[in-house]
Amino acid sequence: MNATQHTSPMRKRGIRAIVVGRMIDSIPRLRIGLVLVFLAVMPQASAIARTITVTDLDCRRMALISSEAPRSSWAGHQSLTGEFSNYYGELYSTGAALIQFPLDRIPAGQRITNAELIIPVALVYPAVEQKLYIRRLIGDWGVGVSHQYRMVRPVKVEWSQAGARGAATDRVAKPTAVLRTSTPGNHAMNVTQDVELWYSGQVPNQGWIMNVEDPNVLYRLSSPSFYGKGLWKLHITYEPE
């Protein structure tokens, strides 16, 4: 006769209790397993991507240069003949704006997924669509930068072409972006490729130069000294590689 036929009712109840207990004991482990599987298959970028904002308050290098004041670092607004102030950053075809944002807040081992440069425009004249060109600068520039010099200390170094106009020597030939607008406002330009190049170390971060090429056009940009600090911004989104 089969041995199980002789199992007493008490013993059967004990076996059932052990089985149920093992099932209950396995539930937490089952839940943990399901959670781990869910985490493994869910999209990771949305959970770990981060966006930071760097402003002109973080910048160590910013200048407004003009052939009308060839040795001035901030020839932004000509109030009288031969006299310039820092109220605005007025860009005619004779001048340019230079700015460099530090990237040291981005941790190592990241991938740049998006970067937007915010340009605060106060006026466009004539008030129809006009172009403002944004290009990467090449080569170091700093103290005493002007239309004539890329720096004056520790030694004087001139641009290869005055106004940092030397293609492939002072700045890249191809624009990173071209702002086309007729209205004031904070205009966003996609500069992801430039920021990725700088962050990865493929090229040194020398910032951007912005200029107007049409001699009949004026772009008036907001100055940190007059319109308020923090209007120039660089939004950077990154995620682990």
Protein Blocks (a to p, Z undefined) as FASTA:
>chain_A
ZZklmpcfklmmmmmmmmmmmmmmmmmmmmmmmmmmmmmmpcfklmmgccddddfklpcb
dcdddfklmmbcblfbcfbghiacfkbccddfkbccdddddfklpcghiacfbdcddddd
fbdcdfbdcdddddddedjddehiafkbgbfbfbdcddfbghilaghklpcfbdfbdcdd
fbecdddddfklmmmmmmnomaccebjadddfbfkbccddddfklnoghkaccddddddZ
Z
